[in-house]
Amino acid sequence: MACEKYRSIEAAIALVNPGARIMVGSFGLAGYPRELIEALATSGTRDLTIISNDLGAPGEGLGKLLTNNQIRALIGTYYNWNPEVAVANNEGRITVQLIPQGTFAEAIRAAGVGIPAFFTPTAAGTELAIGKETRQFHGRPCILEEAIHADVALIKAHKADELGNLVYYKTARNFNPIMAMAADTVIAEVDEIVPVGELDPECIVTPHMFVDVITTRKD
């Protein structure tokens, strides 16, 4: 059976339009789609909103997109690894929306299951709550957080079968599975594509119906 969802790295990244909201799975440089990000940096596509836990390191990983002035906005949780984020934000070249990590994960998951918003006590009473609706639940103040959706998700998995079912490698899974549920177009970079039936069904984390494109540099 041919893998109908397969595209080259370059053909896959050509699906990303200027101005797109892009989710990228990663935790630091672990579990991020290296080849797709390299191709995106080379493409020069601009005005991107990057939704990711962090932004890699200066000139490395997602950090290349900032160095290339391809980013207009960031939505994420932790940018200490890349001090260029603070510089660009202070200079007004980008905007940065900080979200507590658990809230970030839940907001993406909520988008994937059709929940438009939810209340959480996390960040209530802090600067991150400014401008957000606050309500009391069981005596605790909670703030309203909206779900986070994207035009495209660039995710990294260990293996895919020819239908697009995905399995991940240990903690490199991180945010990838929930991001695969929360974007209009999902592009999965994998280490290996195997025939249907070769993956243990009990190990499949992301079902094929969430995946639009599979790509790998090892072809």
N, CA and C atoms as a LAMMPS dump frame, in Angstrom:
ITEM: TIMESTEP
0
ITEM: NUMBER OF ATOMS
657
ITEM: BOX BOUNDS ff ff ff
-5.0000000000000000e+02 5.0000000000000000e+02
-5.0000000000000000e+02 5.0000000000000000e+02
-5.0000000000000000e+02 5.0000000000000000e+02
ITEM: ATOMS id mol type element x y z
1 1 1 N 0.839 -1.208 0
2 1 2 C 0 0 0
3 1 3 C 0.868 1.25 0
4 2 1 N 0.605 2.18 -0.913
5 2 2 C 1.365 3.416 -0.967
6 2 3 C 0.892 4.35 0.143
7 3 1 N 1.812 5.157 0.61
8 3 2 C 1.473 6.121 1.664
9 3 3 C 0.96 7.388 0.995
10 4 1 N -0.344 7.522 0.923
11 4 2 C -0.953 8.641 0.215
12 4 3 C -0.7 9.975 0.909
13 5 1 N -0.401 9.945 2.192
14 5 2 C -0.187 11.18 2.939
15 5 3 C 1.259 11.667 2.878
16 6 1 N 2.133 10.903 2.263
17 6 2 C 3.551 11.272 2.262
18 6 3 C 3.822 12.476 1.366
19 7 1 N 4.634 13.397 1.877
20 7 2 C 5.163 14.518 1.103
21 7 3 C 6.629 14.687 1.482
22 8 1 N 7.396 15.251 0.581
23 8 2 C 8.769 15.598 0.933
24 8 3 C 8.747 16.707 1.985
25 9 1 N 9.873 16.898 2.653
26 9 2 C 9.974 17.969 3.643
27 9 3 C 9.622 19.312 3.01
28 10 1 N 10.15 19.566 1.835
29 10 2 C 9.93 20.851 1.176
30 10 3 C 8.477 21.025 0.748
31 11 1 N 7.872 19.961 0.222
32 11 2 C 6.471 20.05 -0.191
33 11 3 C 5.559 20.222 1.017
34 12 1 N 5.909 19.584 2.125
35 12 2 C 5.107 19.716 3.342
36 12 3 C 5.151 21.145 3.873
37 13 1 N 6.344 21.724 3.934
38 13 2 C 6.458 23.069 4.518
39 13 3 C 5.873 24.122 3.593
40 14 1 N 5.715 23.805 2.313
41 14 2 C 5.087 24.744 1.378
42 14 3 C 3.609 24.964 1.71
43 15 1 N 3.042 24.109 2.557
44 15 2 C 1.648 24.266 2.98
45 15 3 C 1.486 25.367 4.02
46 16 1 N 2.59 25.866 4.557
47 16 2 C 2.554 26.927 5.562
48 16 3 C 2.54 28.284 4.861
49 17 1 N 1.488 29.037 5.087
50 17 2 C 1.335 30.337 4.433
51 17 3 C 1.846 31.472 5.312
52 18 1 N 2.246 32.592 4.708
53 18 2 C 2.611 33.767 5.507
54 18 3 C 1.459 34.163 6.422
55 19 1 N 1.786 34.552 7.639
56 19 2 C 0.775 34.965 8.597
57 19 3 C 0.102 33.835 9.336
58 20 1 N 0.542 32.604 9.132
59 20 2 C -0.109 31.444 9.744
60 20 3 C 0.161 31.365 11.242
61 21 1 N -0.799 30.767 11.961
62 21 2 C -0.617 30.369 13.358
63 21 3 C -0.118 28.928 13.344
64 22 1 N 1.077 28.704 13.891
65 22 2 C 1.724 27.4 13.791
66 22 3 C 2.019 26.855 15.174
67 23 1 N 1.499 25.683 15.472
68 23 2 C 1.892 24.947 16.671
69 23 3 C 3.106 24.094 16.344
70 24 1 N 4.046 24.045 17.273
71 24 2 C 5.233 23.219 17.084
72 24 3 C 5.48 22.415 18.348
73 25 1 N 5.449 21.101 18.227
74 25 2 C 5.736 20.245 19.363
75 25 3 C 7.201 20.322 19.746
76 26 1 N 7.464 20.409 21.054
77 26 2 C 8.853 20.419 21.529
78 26 3 C 8.865 20.687 23.022
79 27 1 N 9.989 20.34 23.631
80 27 2 C 10.332 20.821 24.96
81 27 3 C 11.813 21.099 24.892
82 28 1 N 12.166 22.373 24.73
83 28 2 C 13.54 22.69 24.388
84 28 3 C 13.818 22.153 22.986
85 29 1 N 14.895 21.425 22.863
86 29 2 C 15.235 20.83 21.572
87 29 3 C 14.861 19.349 21.518
88 30 1 N 14.035 18.915 22.463
89 30 2 C 13.598 17.51 22.483
90 30 3 C 12.214 17.378 21.861
91 31 1 N 12.089 16.456 20.942
92 31 2 C 10.791 16.173 20.357
93 31 3 C 10.279 17.257 19.439
94 32 1 N 11.187 17.984 18.783
95 32 2 C 10.705 18.977 17.824
96 32 3 C 11.043 18.517 16.401
97 33 1 N 10.238 18.931 15.418
98 33 2 C 10.435 18.473 14.037
99 33 3 C 11.586 19.214 13.363
100 34 1 N 12.773 18.757 13.606
101 34 2 C 13.994 19.461 13.185
102 34 3 C 14.008 19.781 11.691
103 35 1 N 13.72 18.789 10.862
104 35 2 C 13.811 18.999 9.416
105 35 3 C 12.753 19.985 8.925
106 36 1 N 11.555 19.914 9.484
107 36 2 C 10.509 20.857 9.091
108 36 3 C 10.868 22.283 9.492
109 37 1 N 11.434 22.449 10.673
110 37 2 C 11.811 23.795 11.115
111 37 3 C 12.963 24.332 10.276
112 38 1 N 13.909 23.481 9.924
113 38 2 C 15 23.923 9.042
114 38 3 C 14.438 24.384 7.704
115 39 1 N 13.482 23.627 7.16
116 39 2 C 12.878 23.994 5.882
117 39 3 C 12.064 25.274 5.997
118 40 1 N 11.371 25.453 7.126
119 40 2 C 10.603 26.674 7.332
120 40 3 C 11.529 27.883 7.418
121 41 1 N 12.652 27.728 8.091
122 41 2 C 13.625 28.818 8.182
123 41 3 C 14.182 29.163 6.806
124 42 1 N 14.443 28.142 6.007
125 42 2 C 14.974 28.359 4.664
126 42 3 C 13.941 29.006 3.745
127 43 1 N 12.67 28.689 3.971
128 43 2 C 11.595 29.206 3.104
129 43 3 C 11.439 30.709 3.191
130 44 1 N 11.774 31.284 4.345
131 44 2 C 11.615 32.717 4.527
132 44 3 C 10.192 33.168 4.794
133 45 1 N 9.264 32.242 4.974
134 45 2 C 7.868 32.584 5.257
135 45 3 C 7.794 33.449 6.511
136 46 1 N 7.044 34.565 6.437
137 46 2 C 7.106 35.567 7.492
138 46 3 C 5.763 35.781 8.183
139 47 1 N 5.798 36.672 9.172
140 47 2 C 4.618 37.092 9.94
141 47 3 C 3.95 35.915 10.643
142 48 1 N 4.74 34.999 11.141
143 48 2 C 4.22 33.782 11.758
144 48 3 C 3.915 34.001 13.24
145 49 1 N 2.86 33.363 13.701
146 49 2 C 2.597 33.242 15.13
147 49 3 C 2.988 31.836 15.542
148 50 1 N 3.97 31.71 16.412
149 50 2 C 4.474 30.405 16.825
150 50 3 C 3.897 30.056 18.193
151 51 1 N 3.212 28.929 18.252
152 51 2 C 2.615 28.425 19.488
153 51 3 C 3.427 27.22 19.917
154 52 1 N 4.257 27.397 20.919
155 52 2 C 5.169 26.344 21.335
156 52 3 C 5.587 26.576 22.779
157 53 1 N 5.993 25.524 23.46
158 53 2 C 6.427 25.664 24.853
159 53 3 C 7.521 26.708 24.996
160 54 1 N 8.458 26.733 24.05
161 54 2 C 9.597 27.644 24.117
162 54 3 C 10.044 27.965 22.705
163 55 1 N 11.186 28.593 22.575
164 55 2 C 11.673 28.944 21.235
165 55 3 C 13.128 28.513 21.06
166 56 1 N 13.41 27.279 21.461
167 56 2 C 14.742 26.744 21.253
168 56 3 C 15.818 27.615 21.869
169 57 1 N 16.892 27.776 21.143
170 57 2 C 18.029 28.579 21.584
171 57 3 C 18.375 29.564 20.474
172 58 1 N 19.167 30.597 20.767
173 58 2 C 19.521 31.566 19.729
174 58 3 C 20.136 30.898 18.493
175 59 1 N 19.499 31.089 17.348
176 59 2 C 20.013 30.542 16.106
177 59 3 C 19.893 29.043 15.971
178 60 1 N 19.151 28.399 16.878
179 60 2 C 19.028 26.942 16.851
180 60 3 C 17.566 26.553 17.012
181 61 1 N 17.146 25.553 16.243
182 61 2 C 15.757 25.125 16.311
183 61 3 C 14.826 26.266 15.94
184 62 1 N 13.76 26.421 16.713
185 62 2 C 12.819 27.514 16.461
186 62 3 C 13.475 28.887 16.586
187 63 1 N 14.58 28.94 17.292
188 63 2 C 15.297 30.211 17.417
189 63 3 C 15.729 30.784 16.083
190 64 1 N 15.916 29.925 15.076
191 64 2 C 16.305 30.413 13.745
192 64 3 C 15.227 31.307 13.147
193 65 1 N 13.967 30.989 13.43
194 65 2 C 12.877 31.784 12.865
195 65 3 C 12.9 33.201 13.42
196 66 1 N 13.264 33.343 14.691
197 66 2 C 13.364 34.675 15.285
198 66 3 C 14.572 35.416 14.728
199 67 1 N 15.692 34.725 14.611
200 67 2 C 16.894 35.332 14.039
201 67 3 C 16.629 35.841 12.626
202 68 1 N 15.779 35.105 11.874
203 68 2 C 15.457 35.468 10.488
204 68 3 C 14.336 36.5 10.381
205 69 1 N 13.825 36.97 11.506
206 69 2 C 12.714 37.927 11.508
207 69 3 C 11.47 37.379 10.808
208 70 1 N 11.206 36.088 11.009
209 70 2 C 10.023 35.465 10.422
210 70 3 C 8.826 35.446 11.37
211 71 1 N 9.051 35.833 12.626
212 71 2 C 8.012 35.717 13.653
213 71 3 C 7.446 37.096 13.991
214 72 1 N 6.115 37.152 14.118
215 72 2 C 5.486 38.382 14.604
216 72 3 C 4.908 38.228 15.999
217 73 1 N 4.614 36.975 16.411
218 73 2 C 4.016 36.767 17.725
219 73 3 C 4.391 35.395 18.263
220 74 1 N 4.497 35.31 19.602
221 74 2 C 4.763 34.051 20.277
222 74 3 C 3.678 33.799 21.313
223 75 1 N 3.245 32.558 21.41
224 75 2 C 2.348 32.119 22.47
225 75 3 C 2.999 30.898 23.099
226 76 1 N 3.381 30.996 24.351
227 76 2 C 4.088 29.879 24.97
228 76 3 C 4.308 30.082 26.45
229 77 1 N 5.238 29.305 26.994
230 77 2 C 5.374 29.259 28.445
231 77 3 C 6.761 29.594 28.98
232 78 1 N 7.811 29.33 28.212
233 78 2 C 9.152 29.381 28.808
234 78 3 C 10.158 29.798 27.741
235 79 1 N 10.689 31.01 27.888
236 79 2 C 11.618 31.52 26.872
237 79 3 C 12.993 31.816 27.445
238 80 1 N 13.286 31.338 28.636
239 80 2 C 14.576 31.626 29.265
240 80 3 C 15.755 31.056 28.493
241 81 1 N 15.521 29.976 27.73
242 81 2 C 16.614 29.39 26.953
243 81 3 C 17.036 30.284 25.799
244 82 1 N 16.169 31.221 25.423
245 82 2 C 16.473 32.061 24.264
246 82 3 C 16.316 33.537 24.636
247 83 1 N 17.381 34.179 25.097
248 83 2 C 17.299 35.578 25.515
249 83 3 C 16.948 36.527 24.377
250 84 1 N 17.071 36.089 23.122
251 84 2 C 16.702 36.944 22
252 84 3 C 15.21 37.252 21.982
253 85 1 N 14.406 36.387 22.629
254 85 2 C 12.965 36.633 22.708
255 85 3 C 12.695 37.917 23.491
256 86 1 N 13.341 38.072 24.644
257 86 2 C 13.141 39.27 25.46
258 86 3 C 13.594 40.521 24.717
259 87 1 N 14.712 40.425 24.02
260 87 2 C 15.228 41.577 23.268
261 87 3 C 14.235 41.985 22.183
262 88 1 N 13.748 41.007 21.411
263 88 2 C 12.822 41.315 20.322
264 88 3 C 11.51 41.873 20.849
265 89 1 N 11.052 41.337 21.979
266 89 2 C 9.803 41.834 22.572
267 89 3 C 9.973 43.264 23.083
268 90 1 N 11.074 43.536 23.764
269 90 2 C 11.322 44.875 24.299
270 90 3 C 11.498 45.914 23.193
271 91 1 N 11.993 45.464 22.051
272 91 2 C 12.174 46.371 20.913
273 91 3 C 10.902 46.52 20.086
274 92 1 N 9.861 45.78 20.436
275 92 2 C 8.597 45.889 19.719
276 92 3 C 8.554 45.145 18.399
277 93 1 N 9.518 44.262 18.153
278 93 2 C 9.534 43.513 16.899
279 93 3 C 8.585 42.325 16.918
280 94 1 N 8.274 41.808 18.107
281 94 2 C 7.328 40.711 18.261
282 94 3 C 6.456 40.978 19.476
283 95 1 N 5.351 40.253 19.568
284 95 2 C 4.564 40.25 20.794
285 95 3 C 4.686 38.864 21.416
286 96 1 N 4.609 38.823 22.738
287 96 2 C 4.753 37.561 23.47
288 96 3 C 3.583 37.403 24.429
289 97 1 N 2.878 36.294 24.319
290 97 2 C 1.811 35.957 25.266
291 97 3 C 2.285 34.793 26.118
292 98 1 N 2.508 35.059 27.409
293 98 2 C 2.953 34.025 28.337
294 98 3 C 1.751 33.334 28.966
295 99 1 N 1.805 32.012 29.015
296 99 2 C 0.739 31.207 29.591
297 99 3 C 1.375 30.151 30.485
298 100 1 N 0.869 29.938 31.701
299 100 2 C 1.407 28.858 32.539
300 100 3 C 1.366 27.525 31.788
301 101 1 N 2.371 26.704 32.022
302 101 2 C 2.534 25.513 31.185
303 101 3 C 1.336 24.562 31.223
304 102 1 N 0.771 24.331 32.402
305 102 2 C -0.391 23.459 32.487
306 102 3 C -1.593 24.045 31.775
307 103 1 N -1.786 25.357 31.914
308 103 2 C -2.871 26.04 31.211
309 103 3 C -2.663 25.975 29.709
310 104 1 N -1.427 26.142 29.287
311 104 2 C -1.069 26.051 27.864
312 104 3 C -1.474 24.698 27.297
313 105 1 N -1.105 23.623 27.996
314 105 2 C -1.445 22.278 27.54
315 105 3 C -2.958 22.07 27.503
316 106 1 N -3.645 22.534 28.551
317 106 2 C -5.093 22.354 28.601
318 106 3 C -5.802 23.182 27.537
319 107 1 N -5.315 24.368 27.238
320 107 2 C -5.928 25.209 26.217
321 107 3 C -5.814 24.574 24.834
322 108 1 N -4.702 23.911 24.58
323 108 2 C -4.54 23.202 23.304
324 108 3 C -5.443 21.979 23.269
325 109 1 N -5.464 21.22 24.371
326 109 2 C -6.34 20.047 24.429
327 109 3 C -7.804 20.45 24.266
328 110 1 N -8.182 21.568 24.892
329 110 2 C -9.559 22.042 24.792
330 110 3 C -9.932 22.333 23.343
331 111 1 N -9.029 22.957 22.61
332 111 2 C -9.301 23.221 21.201
333 111 3 C -9.526 21.92 20.438
334 112 1 N -8.754 20.904 20.787
335 112 2 C -8.858 19.629 20.089
336 112 3 C -10.155 18.888 20.34
337 113 1 N -10.786 19.139 21.483
338 113 2 C -12.03 18.431 21.808
339 113 3 C -13.251 19.352 21.739
340 114 1 N -13.065 20.559 21.213
341 114 2 C -14.198 21.432 20.968
342 114 3 C -14.674 22.261 22.134
343 115 1 N -13.825 22.443 23.146
344 115 2 C -14.175 23.287 24.295
345 115 3 C -13.633 24.691 24.028
346 116 1 N -14.486 25.71 23.94
347 116 2 C -14.001 27.04 23.556
348 116 3 C -13.224 27.768 24.642
349 117 1 N -13.512 27.472 25.911
350 117 2 C -12.83 28.16 27.013
351 117 3 C -13.066 27.386 28.297
352 118 1 N -12.271 27.697 29.334
353 118 2 C -12.404 27.004 30.62
354 118 3 C -11.878 27.913 31.724
355 119 1 N -12.319 27.646 32.95
356 119 2 C -11.831 28.391 34.114
357 119 3 C -10.743 27.596 34.826
358 120 1 N -9.724 28.309 35.295
359 120 2 C -8.64 27.692 36.043
360 120 3 C -8.158 28.632 37.142
361 121 1 N -7.773 28.105 38.296
362 121 2 C -7.218 28.972 39.345
363 121 3 C -5.792 29.41 39.068
364 122 1 N -5.122 28.734 38.168
365 122 2 C -3.733 29.07 37.87
366 122 3 C -3.616 30.495 37.328
367 123 1 N -2.746 31.271 37.907
368 123 2 C -2.441 32.66 37.528
369 123 3 C -3.463 33.66 38.027
370 124 1 N -4.513 33.21 38.72
371 124 2 C -5.472 34.163 39.281
372 124 3 C -4.766 35.096 40.266
373 125 1 N -5.053 36.371 40.17
374 125 2 C -4.433 37.349 41.055
375 125 3 C -3.053 37.805 40.633
376 126 1 N -2.588 37.367 39.476
377 126 2 C -1.278 37.774 38.97
378 126 3 C -1.441 38.673 37.744
379 127 1 N -0.317 39.163 37.234
380 127 2 C -0.365 39.994 36.031
381 127 3 C -0.91 39.228 34.829
382 128 1 N -0.763 37.918 34.831
383 128 2 C -1.26 37.123 33.704
384 128 3 C -2.781 37.083 33.661
385 129 1 N -3.426 37.493 34.743
386 129 2 C -4.887 37.489 34.793
387 129 3 C -5.497 38.821 34.375
388 130 1 N -4.678 39.832 34.155
389 130 2 C -5.191 41.16 33.817
390 130 3 C -5.997 41.098 32.522
391 131 1 N -7.211 41.64 32.574
392 131 2 C -8.066 41.674 31.397
393 131 3 C -8.887 40.427 31.171
394 132 1 N -8.73 39.411 32.044
395 132 2 C -9.466 38.161 31.878
396 132 3 C -10.6 38.075 32.906
397 133 1 N -11.686 37.445 32.495
398 133 2 C -12.829 37.279 33.394
399 133 3 C -12.436 36.414 34.59
400 134 1 N -12.875 36.832 35.776
401 134 2 C -12.593 36.077 37
402 134 3 C -13.902 35.701 37.682
403 135 1 N -13.994 34.441 38.116
404 135 2 C -15.154 33.972 38.875
405 135 3 C -14.674 33.14 40.058
406 136 1 N -15.537 33.022 41.048
407 136 2 C -15.23 32.227 42.227
408 136 3 C -15.854 30.833 42.075
409 137 1 N -15.043 29.798 42.333
410 137 2 C -15.521 28.423 42.357
411 137 3 C -15.058 27.788 43.661
412 138 1 N -16.005 27.397 44.509
413 138 2 C -15.693 26.794 45.808
414 138 3 C -14.74 27.676 46.614
415 139 1 N -14.97 28.979 46.516
416 139 2 C -14.175 29.918 47.295
417 139 3 C -12.834 30.28 46.694
418 140 1 N -12.527 29.761 45.5
419 140 2 C -11.237 30.069 44.864
420 140 3 C -11.464 30.929 43.632
421 141 1 N -10.691 31.997 43.457
422 141 2 C -10.809 32.785 42.23
423 141 3 C -10.221 32.014 41.047
424 142 1 N -10.933 32.031 39.947
425 142 2 C -10.481 31.352 38.731
426 142 3 C -10.625 32.302 37.551
427 143 1 N -9.708 32.183 36.597
428 143 2 C -9.754 33.048 35.422
429 143 3 C -10.167 32.243 34.192
430 144 1 N -10.798 32.939 33.26
431 144 2 C -11.26 32.306 32.033
432 144 3 C -10.134 32.306 31.003
433 145 1 N -9.801 31.128 30.511
434 145 2 C -8.784 30.969 29.474
435 145 3 C -9.435 30.406 28.214
436 146 1 N -9.129 30.994 27.077
437 146 2 C -9.671 30.51 25.815
438 146 3 C -8.817 29.375 25.261
439 147 1 N -9.468 28.488 24.515
440 147 2 C -8.756 27.407 23.84
441 147 3 C -7.786 27.993 22.809
442 148 1 N -6.727 27.263 22.536
443 148 2 C -5.713 27.702 21.573
444 148 3 C -5.777 26.801 20.344
445 149 1 N -6.019 27.399 19.203
446 149 2 C -6.135 26.682 17.938
447 149 3 C -5.072 27.195 16.983
448 150 1 N -4.729 26.391 15.984
449 150 2 C -3.719 26.804 15.01
450 150 3 C -4.152 26.453 13.593
451 151 1 N -3.546 27.144 12.639
452 151 2 C -3.755 26.797 11.23
453 151 3 C -3.009 25.513 10.885
454 152 1 N -1.784 25.411 11.406
455 152 2 C -0.919 24.271 11.089
456 152 3 C -0.243 23.789 12.363
457 153 1 N -0.108 22.48 12.525
458 153 2 C 0.715 21.9 13.587
459 153 3 C 1.871 21.147 12.939
460 154 1 N 3.072 21.46 13.358
461 154 2 C 4.27 20.738 12.933
462 154 3 C 4.697 19.878 14.113
463 155 1 N 4.549 18.579 13.971
464 155 2 C 4.807 17.703 15.109
465 155 3 C 5.875 16.672 14.757
466 156 1 N 6.422 16.046 15.8
467 156 2 C 7.473 15.045 15.637
468 156 3 C 7.035 13.743 16.297
469 157 1 N 7.084 12.664 15.547
470 157 2 C 6.782 11.34 16.083
471 157 3 C 7.921 10.395 15.731
472 158 1 N 7.938 9.248 16.389
473 158 2 C 8.991 8.267 16.126
474 158 3 C 8.69 7.468 14.864
475 159 1 N 7.483 6.889 14.806
476 159 2 C 7.09 6.094 13.643
477 159 3 C 5.675 6.445 13.222
478 160 1 N 5.418 6.27 11.931
479 160 2 C 4.06 6.342 11.389
480 160 3 C 3.846 5.117 10.527
481 161 1 N 2.613 4.634 10.474
482 161 2 C 2.319 3.643 9.445
483 161 3 C 1.797 4.387 8.221
484 162 1 N 1.483 3.652 7.177
485 162 2 C 1.13 4.286 5.905
486 162 3 C -0.217 4.991 5.943
487 163 1 N -1.005 4.732 6.976
488 163 2 C -2.256 5.471 7.143
489 163 3 C -2.055 6.792 7.866
490 164 1 N -0.967 6.873 8.66
491 164 2 C -0.698 8.072 9.433
492 164 3 C -0.869 7.906 10.92
493 165 1 N -1.08 6.688 11.407
494 165 2 C -1.084 6.443 12.847
495 165 3 C 0.315 6.7 13.399
496 166 1 N 0.404 7.322 14.571
497 166 2 C 1.7 7.747 15.091
498 166 3 C 2.014 7.137 16.45
499 167 1 N 3.285 6.789 16.638
500 167 2 C 3.807 6.448 17.952
501 167 3 C 4.994 7.374 18.231
502 168 1 N 5.252 7.635 19.511
503 168 2 C 6.266 8.597 19.911
504 168 3 C 7.376 7.902 20.69
505 169 1 N 8.485 8.627 20.868
506 169 2 C 9.626 8.064 21.581
507 169 3 C 9.758 8.711 22.953
508 170 1 N 9.286 8.001 23.963
509 170 2 C 9.452 8.402 25.363
510 170 3 C 9.031 9.854 25.582
511 171 1 N 9.865 10.647 26.292
512 171 2 C 9.448 12.01 26.625
513 171 3 C 9.487 12.956 25.432
514 172 1 N 10.007 12.516 24.3
515 172 2 C 9.934 13.328 23.088
516 172 3 C 8.487 13.469 22.615
517 173 1 N 7.568 12.734 23.252
518 173 2 C 6.148 12.902 22.947
519 173 3 C 5.692 14.313 23.296
520 174 1 N 6.025 14.785 24.474
521 174 2 C 5.639 16.078 25.064
522 174 3 C 4.305 16.625 24.534
523 175 1 N 4.313 17.787 23.867
524 175 2 C 3.066 18.421 23.446
525 175 3 C 2.549 17.929 22.09
526 176 1 N 3.285 17.07 21.435
527 176 2 C 2.934 16.676 20.068
528 176 3 C 1.528 16.093 19.923
529 177 1 N 1.109 15.134 20.758
530 177 2 C -0.222 14.536 20.544
531 177 3 C -1.383 15.516 20.671
532 178 1 N -1.331 16.42 21.654
533 178 2 C -2.452 17.349 21.784
534 178 3 C -2.442 18.387 20.669
535 179 1 N -1.263 18.758 20.188
536 179 2 C -1.204 19.696 19.073
537 179 3 C -1.757 19.076 17.8
538 180 1 N -1.62 17.764 17.653
539 180 2 C -2.16 17.077 16.483
540 180 3 C -3.68 17.135 16.438
541 181 1 N -4.303 17.469 17.567
542 181 2 C -5.759 17.55 17.632
543 181 3 C -6.282 18.972 17.457
544 182 1 N -5.404 19.961 17.469
545 182 2 C -5.844 21.345 17.619
546 182 3 C -5.49 22.245 16.441
547 183 1 N -5.218 21.672 15.279
548 183 2 C -4.857 22.475 14.112
549 183 3 C -5.641 22.016 12.884
550 184 1 N -5.823 22.94 11.949
551 184 2 C -6.537 22.607 10.717
552 184 3 C -5.747 21.624 9.858
553 185 1 N -4.432 21.819 9.8
554 185 2 C -3.556 20.949 9.009
555 185 3 C -2.444 20.44 9.91
556 186 1 N -2.259 19.125 9.949
557 186 2 C -1.252 18.511 10.812
558 186 3 C -0.196 17.826 9.948
559 187 1 N 1.046 18.254 10.117
560 187 2 C 2.179 17.701 9.38
561 187 3 C 3.085 16.992 10.376
562 188 1 N 3.268 15.704 10.195
563 188 2 C 4.062 14.903 11.128
564 188 3 C 5.385 14.501 10.494
565 189 1 N 6.471 14.923 11.122
566 189 2 C 7.801 14.458 10.725
567 189 3 C 8.121 13.219 11.553
568 190 1 N 8.49 12.136 10.885
569 190 2 C 8.734 10.872 11.577
570 190 3 C 10.102 10.322 11.206
571 191 1 N 10.596 9.429 12.051
572 191 2 C 11.87 8.782 11.767
573 191 3 C 11.716 7.651 10.76
574 192 1 N 10.527 7.038 10.76
575 192 2 C 10.333 5.856 9.915
576 192 3 C 8.855 5.693 9.58
577 193 1 N 8.58 5.27 8.352
578 193 2 C 7.222 4.936 7.929
579 193 3 C 7.169 3.429 7.692
580 194 1 N 6.217 2.762 8.338
581 194 2 C 6.136 1.303 8.258
582 194 3 C 4.795 0.894 7.658
583 195 1 N 4.683 -0.342 7.177
584 195 2 C 3.41 -0.804 6.612
585 195 3 C 2.3 -0.852 7.657
586 196 1 N 1.072 -0.723 7.179
587 196 2 C -0.09 -0.844 8.058
588 196 3 C -0.091 -2.226 8.708
589 197 1 N -0.324 -2.267 10.004
590 197 2 C -0.331 -3.519 10.75
591 197 3 C 0.949 -3.783 11.506
592 198 1 N 2.018 -3.028 11.201
593 198 2 C 3.294 -3.263 11.886
594 198 3 C 3.344 -2.596 13.257
595 199 1 N 2.592 -1.517 13.448
596 199 2 C 2.576 -0.846 14.749
597 199 3 C 1.647 -1.584 15.703
598 200 1 N 2.082 -1.723 16.95
599 200 2 C 1.23 -2.295 17.983
600 200 3 C 0.082 -1.322 18.243
601 201 1 N -1.169 -1.745 18.037
602 201 2 C -2.295 -0.826 18.252
603 201 3 C -2.316 -0.214 19.648
604 202 1 N -1.804 -0.944 20.644
605 202 2 C -1.793 -0.427 22.009
606 202 3 C -0.794 0.718 22.186
607 203 1 N 0.126 0.859 21.233
608 203 2 C 1.154 1.897 21.34
609 203 3 C 0.834 3.136 20.51
610 204 1 N -0.189 3.068 19.681
611 204 2 C -0.557 4.217 18.851
612 204 3 C -1.17 5.293 19.732
613 205 1 N -0.593 6.483 19.686
614 205 2 C -1.059 7.599 20.502
615 205 3 C -1.936 8.544 19.682
616 206 1 N -1.496 8.861 18.469
617 206 2 C -2.256 9.741 17.588
618 206 3 C -2.856 8.942 16.442
619 207 1 N -4.183 8.805 16.381
620 207 2 C -4.819 8.078 15.281
621 207 3 C -4.666 8.822 13.958
622 208 1 N -4.719 8.069 12.885
623 208 2 C -4.429 8.613 11.559
624 208 3 C -5.384 9.718 11.127
625 209 1 N -6.612 9.739 11.65
626 209 2 C -7.563 10.764 11.196
627 209 3 C -7.151 12.178 11.592
628 210 1 N -6.21 12.314 12.518
629 210 2 C -5.726 13.638 12.897
630 210 3 C -4.57 14.11 12.021
631 211 1 N -3.992 13.233 11.227
632 211 2 C -2.754 13.534 10.503
633 211 3 C -3.04 13.73 9.012
634 212 1 N -2.636 14.874 8.498
635 212 2 C -2.861 15.183 7.081
636 212 3 C -1.666 14.847 6.206
637 213 1 N -0.452 15.066 6.731
638 213 2 C 0.766 14.88 5.947
639 213 3 C 1.8 14.16 6.8
640 214 1 N 2.505 13.203 6.188
641 214 2 C 3.637 12.529 6.827
642 214 3 C 4.883 12.843 6.013
643 215 1 N 5.968 13.132 6.701
644 215 2 C 7.208 13.395 5.997
645 215 3 C 8.38 12.841 6.792
646 216 1 N 9.463 12.574 6.103
647 216 2 C 10.692 12.108 6.737
648 216 3 C 11.853 12.413 5.833
649 217 1 N 13.01 12.688 6.42
650 217 2 C 14.203 12.911 5.615
651 217 3 C 14.866 11.584 5.268
652 218 1 N 14.482 10.532 5.977
653 218 2 C 15.085 9.222 5.749
654 218 3 C 14.265 8.449 4.733
655 219 1 N 14.336 8.873 3.451
656 219 2 C 13.549 8.208 2.406
657 219 3 C 14.454 7.723 1.285
